[in-house]
């Protein structure tokens, strides 16, 4: 069994969101995500579903062309092959528990890396 605690795993990074791996297999990836105000996971559309539980704070989750405000206690799911992104509000840290199944491939995460390099939440450019 794998077990953890948000307080134990908590790790913020001044430059970009922090993803602390909790569990990984060929079927599923589980991370605790820690976002300083305004930090984000850029838009990408991997062939995997993601379930997000907001532990604390406020932010936006993109699901396709729609953006949804989220706050502590919310649970949202974005299906595979749909554009997704997460961004903390400008005035709030955000902590979230993310379960992705199956884990995205390295190639599917290229838009995330590109967006983080260029500080662009939508590196594909809508």
WOSULVEN-V81966 format. One record per backbone hydrogen bond with DSSP energy under -1.0 kcal/mol. NH is the residue of the N-H (numbers start at 1). CO is the residue of the C=O. Records with the same first field share a line. If there is no record, write none. Layout:
# WOSULVEN-V81966
NH = CO / CO
This chain:
# WOSULVEN-V81966
9 = 5
10 = 6
18 = 34
20 = 32
22 = 30
23 = 30
25 = 28
29 = 100
30 = 23
31 = 98
32 = 20
33 = 96
34 = 18
35 = 94
38 = 89
39 = 36
41 = 86
43 = 121
44 = 84
48 = 46
49 = 101
50 = 78
51 = 99
52 = 76
53 = 97
54 = 74
55 = 95
56 = 95
59 = 70
60 = 87
61 = 68
62 = 85
63 = 66
64 = 83
66 = 63
68 = 61
70 = 59
72 = 57
73 = 54
74 = 71
76 = 52
78 = 50
81 = 46
82 = 79
84 = 44
86 = 41
87 = 60
88 = 39
89 = 58
92 = 89
94 = 35
95 = 56
96 = 33
97 = 53
98 = 31
99 = 51
100 = 29
101 = 49
110 = 107
113 = 109
114 = 110
115 = 111
116 = 112
117 = 113
118 = 114
120 = 115
125 = 122
